[in-house]
Amino acid sequence: MPVIEITVRERVTYRREVEVTEAEFRAMETQLDTLKGREYDSAVEAIAEKYIRRDERDFLDAYDLELDDLRVVA
């Protein structure tokens, strides 16, 4: 029986609609417009942590799964 190695690349999109106040939205927009690089990435992660709960629904959000490699190794 052959042994195979499978390599996949997954892109997951987390999408939620959340209600925020006008002030919260403006604060996020201002913060993101002024940051770059790792500081920007950290700010985006903080927003995601606050508004997107990564739970069992995330499996359903994985809409783009791409096969990179499939080969027999033994």
Contacts in CASP RR format, 6 or more apart in sequence:
PFRMAT RR
TARGET T0000
AUTHOR 0000-0000-0000
METHOD contacts of the structure
MODEL  1
MPVIEITVRERVTYRREVEVTEAEFRAMETQLDTLKGREYDSAVEAIAEK
YIRRDERDFLDAYDLELDDLRVVA
2 72 0 8 1.000
2 74 0 8 1.000
3 72 0 8 1.000
3 73 0 8 1.000
3 74 0 8 1.000
4 70 0 8 1.000
4 71 0 8 1.000
4 72 0 8 1.000
4 73 0 8 1.000
5 69 0 8 1.000
5 70 0 8 1.000
5 71 0 8 1.000
5 72 0 8 1.000
5 73 0 8 1.000
6 67 0 8 1.000
6 69 0 8 1.000
6 70 0 8 1.000
7 67 0 8 1.000
7 68 0 8 1.000
7 69 0 8 1.000
7 70 0 8 1.000
8 65 0 8 1.000
8 66 0 8 1.000
8 67 0 8 1.000
8 68 0 8 1.000
9 65 0 8 1.000
9 66 0 8 1.000
9 68 0 8 1.000
10 62 0 8 1.000
10 64 0 8 1.000
10 65 0 8 1.000
10 66 0 8 1.000
11 62 0 8 1.000
11 64 0 8 1.000
11 65 0 8 1.000
11 66 0 8 1.000
12 58 0 8 1.000
12 61 0 8 1.000
12 62 0 8 1.000
12 64 0 8 1.000
13 61 0 8 1.000
13 63 0 8 1.000
13 64 0 8 1.000
14 48 0 8 1.000
14 52 0 8 1.000
14 54 0 8 1.000
14 58 0 8 1.000
14 61 0 8 1.000
15 61 0 8 1.000
16 51 0 8 1.000
16 52 0 8 1.000
16 53 0 8 1.000
18 51 0 8 1.000
20 28 0 8 1.000
20 51 0 8 1.000
28 47 0 8 1.000
31 43 0 8 1.000
32 40 0 8 1.000
32 43 0 8 1.000
32 44 0 8 1.000
35 43 0 8 1.000
END
